[in-house]
Amino acid sequence: METLDLEPQVLANGRGVTFGLVHQKSTVECVISIAALESWFWLEPKASDARVLKTFRDGYGRIRAIAERKLLAHRAAHIELTPDDFARR
């Protein structure tokens, strides 16, 4: 899987960060919730958009890996990552 060369963006409603992955020549829209960033990537509550994006970029390797695993398990055009997706089972 490759990453899509698009800049991640904080959603207008402030509930997550959207980013894209390329899988089998199609783009999969992904969103990681702010709750997941706060729970697993030490984002402080009510952080600025700049801080949210920095936290996202700092944790991108792990975020991408979880998104790819979730996509492989459940083919979809849209993937949403929540705190539960990062819990080890």
ZALUMNU-97227 format. One line per field, with one value per residue (C-alpha): residue number from 1; x, y, z; residue in one letter. Coordinates in Angstrom, 1 decimal, padded with zeros to 4 digits. Example, Ala and Ser with C-alpha at 12.3 -4.5 7.8 and 13.67 -1.06 7.14 Angstrom:
pos: 1_2
px: 012.3_013.7
py: -004.5_-001.1
pz: 007.8_007.1
code: A_S
REM end
This chain:
pos: 1_2_3_4_5_6_7_8_9_10_11_12_13_14_15_16_17_18_19_20_21_22_23_24_25_26_27_28_29_30_31_32_33_34_35_36_37_38_39_40_41_42_43_44_45_46_47_48_49_50_51_52_53_54_55_56_57_58_59_60_61_62_63_64_65_66_67_68_69_70_71_72_73_74_75_76_77_78_79_80_81_82_83_84_85_86_87_88_89
px: 000.0_001.2_000.2_-001.6_000.5_-002.2_-001.8_-003.8_-006.5_-008.5_-012.2_-014.3_-016.3_-013.0_-013.6_-010.8_-008.0_-008.7_-006.0_-005.8_-004.2_-003.9_-004.8_-005.1_-005.1_-008.0_-008.0_-009.3_-010.4_-009.3_-010.2_-008.6_-010.7_-009.4_-010.3_-007.8_-005.1_-005.8_-005.9_-002.9_-000.7_-000.7_-002.7_-003.9_-007.6_-008.8_-005.5_-005.1_-005.3_-001.6_-000.9_-003.4_-001.6_001.8_000.6_-000.9_002.4_004.5_002.3_001.7_003.7_001.5_-001.6_-001.0_-000.2_-003.5_-005.4_-003.8_-004.6_-008.2_-008.5_-007.1_-009.6_-012.6_-012.4_-014.0_-013.9_-013.8_-011.9_-012.5_-010.0_-011.2_-009.4_-010.5_-008.5_-005.2_-005.9_-003.8_-006.0
py: 000.0_003.5_006.7_009.3_012.4_014.7_016.9_015.7_018.1_018.7_018.1_021.2_019.8_019.4_015.7_014.2_014.4_013.2_011.6_009.3_005.9_004.5_000.8_-001.1_002.1_003.7_006.2_005.3_008.2_007.7_009.6_009.3_010.7_013.4_011.0_008.5_011.1_012.2_008.6_007.1_010.0_012.4_015.2_017.6_018.4_021.4_021.6_024.0_022.7_023.1_021.0_018.3_018.1_017.9_015.1_013.3_013.6_012.5_009.3_008.8_005.5_003.8_005.5_004.4_000.8_000.5_002.0_-000.5_-003.4_-002.3_-001.8_-005.3_-006.8_-004.9_-003.5_-000.1_003.3_005.0_004.0_005.6_005.0_005.3_004.7_001.0_000.5_001.1_-001.1_-004.3_-007.3
pz: 000.0_-000.7_001.0_-001.1_-001.5_000.0_003.1_006.1_007.2_010.4_009.7_009.7_012.7_014.6_015.4_013.4_010.8_007.3_005.1_002.2_001.3_-002.2_-002.4_-005.6_-007.7_-005.8_-003.1_000.4_002.5_006.1_009.3_012.7_015.5_017.9_020.7_019.3_019.0_022.6_023.9_022.1_020.8_023.8_022.1_024.8_024.9_022.9_021.0_018.0_014.5_014.1_017.2_016.0_012.7_014.3_016.6_013.5_011.6_014.6_014.9_011.2_010.9_013.5_012.2_008.7_009.8_011.7_008.8_006.4_008.6_009.0_005.2_004.5_007.1_005.8_002.2_002.2_000.4_003.8_007.0_010.4_013.2_016.8_020.1_020.0_016.8_018.7_021.7_021.6_021.7
code: M_E_T_L_D_L_E_P_Q_V_L_A_N_G_R_G_V_T_F_G_L_V_H_Q_K_S_T_V_E_C_V_I_S_I_A_A_L_E_S_W_F_W_L_E_P_K_A_S_D_A_R_V_L_K_T_F_R_D_G_Y_G_R_I_R_A_I_A_E_R_K_L_L_A_H_R_A_A_H_I_E_L_T_P_D_D_F_A_R_R
REM end
